[in-house]
């Protein structure tokens, strides 16, 4: 069934999965870009992804959703990444870019969650 959009508190973790999001420490342009992910379209609004915010990057992580097939899963991730970039790039002189390269840090992901992509902030 369809789901409501998730809040920033539910979408974003700080440095490690499960750590609370400290909205007050985030500059407005980045907060707007994170909000864009939280309201981006996804299959049935399921939003089977989360964000781990670190000092220099954000990481998009996913988890399997029983109602979302592989094609819709990839479309969800692409829409979330595009939404983030569209907002952040409007405030930057140098366009940020997503990378699918391996991550050089441990996000503390629980079982069932997996790394998708990272973006320098």
C-alpha positions as CSV (number, residue, x, y, z in Angstrom):
1,X,0.0,0.0,0.0
2,X,1.0,3.6,-0.4
3,X,3.0,5.2,2.4
4,X,3.3,8.8,3.6
5,X,6.5,10.8,2.9
6,X,9.1,10.4,5.6
7,X,10.5,13.3,7.7
8,X,14.1,14.3,7.7
9,X,14.4,12.7,11.2
10,X,13.4,9.4,9.7
11,X,15.4,9.8,6.5
12,X,18.7,11.1,7.7
13,X,21.2,9.6,10.1
14,X,24.4,11.3,11.2
15,X,27.7,9.5,10.5
16,X,26.4,6.0,11.4
17,X,23.0,4.4,10.7
18,X,20.7,4.9,13.6
19,X,22.4,8.1,14.9
20,X,19.9,10.9,15.1
21,X,19.8,13.8,12.7
22,X,20.9,17.1,14.1
23,X,19.1,19.6,11.8
24,X,20.4,22.6,13.6
25,X,24.0,21.8,12.5
26,X,23.2,21.6,8.8
27,X,23.5,24.6,6.5
28,X,20.3,25.7,4.8
29,X,21.2,24.7,1.2
30,X,22.1,21.2,2.3
31,X,18.9,20.9,4.4
32,X,16.9,22.0,1.4
33,X,18.6,19.3,-0.7
34,X,17.9,16.6,1.9
35,X,14.3,17.8,2.1
36,X,14.1,17.2,-1.7
37,X,15.0,13.6,-1.1
38,X,12.4,13.2,1.6
39,X,9.6,14.4,-0.7
40,X,10.9,12.9,-3.9
41,X,8.6,10.5,-5.8
42,X,9.0,6.8,-5.3
43,X,7.0,3.7,-6.1
44,X,3.9,3.8,-4.0
45,X,5.7,6.4,-1.9
46,X,7.5,3.6,-0.1
47,X,10.9,5.3,-0.1
48,X,13.0,2.2,0.6
49,X,16.2,4.3,1.1
50,X,17.8,6.4,3.8
51,X,20.7,8.9,3.9
52,X,23.7,8.8,6.1
53,X,25.2,12.4,6.4
54,X,28.8,12.8,7.2
55,X,31.1,15.8,7.4
56,X,32.1,15.6,3.7
57,X,29.7,13.2,2.0
58,X,26.2,11.9,2.1
59,X,25.5,8.2,1.4
60,X,22.3,6.9,-0.1
61,X,21.5,3.5,1.4
62,X,18.7,1.1,0.4
63,X,16.8,-1.8,1.7
64,X,14.5,-4.3,0.0
65,X,10.8,-3.6,-0.1
66,X,8.5,-6.4,-0.9
67,X,6.2,-4.3,-3.0
68,X,9.0,-2.7,-5.1
69,X,10.5,-4.6,-8.1
70,X,14.1,-4.2,-9.2
71,X,13.2,-1.7,-12.0
72,X,11.2,0.5,-9.7
73,X,13.9,0.2,-7.0
74,X,16.5,1.6,-9.4
75,X,14.1,4.3,-10.5
76,X,13.5,5.3,-6.9
77,X,17.2,5.7,-6.3
78,X,17.7,7.8,-9.4
79,X,14.8,10.1,-8.6
80,X,16.1,10.6,-5.0
81,X,19.7,11.3,-6.3
82,X,18.4,13.7,-9.0
83,X,16.2,15.6,-6.5
84,X,19.1,16.1,-4.2
85,X,21.4,17.3,-6.9
86,X,18.8,19.6,-8.5
87,X,18.4,21.5,-5.3
88,X,22.0,21.5,-4.2
89,X,23.4,22.4,-7.6
90,X,21.2,25.6,-7.6
91,X,23.4,26.9,-4.7
92,X,26.8,25.7,-5.8
93,X,29.3,27.1,-8.4
94,X,30.7,23.6,-8.9
95,X,28.1,20.8,-9.6
96,X,28.1,18.0,-7.0
97,X,28.1,14.5,-8.4
98,X,27.0,11.1,-7.2
99,X,29.5,8.3,-7.3
100,X,28.9,4.5,-7.1
101,X,32.5,3.8,-6.0
102,X,33.2,1.9,-2.9
103,X,32.8,3.8,0.3
104,X,35.9,4.3,2.5
105,X,34.0,4.2,5.8
106,X,31.7,2.0,7.8
107,X,28.2,3.3,7.9
108,X,27.1,0.8,10.6
109,X,24.3,-0.5,8.3
110,X,22.0,-3.1,9.8
111,X,21.3,-6.4,8.1
112,X,19.2,-5.9,5.0
113,X,20.5,-2.4,4.2
114,X,23.1,-1.7,1.5
115,X,25.2,1.1,0.2
116,X,24.0,2.6,-3.1
117,X,25.9,5.8,-3.8
118,X,27.8,8.8,-2.3
119,X,27.9,12.5,-3.0
120,X,30.5,15.0,-1.9
121,X,29.0,17.9,0.0
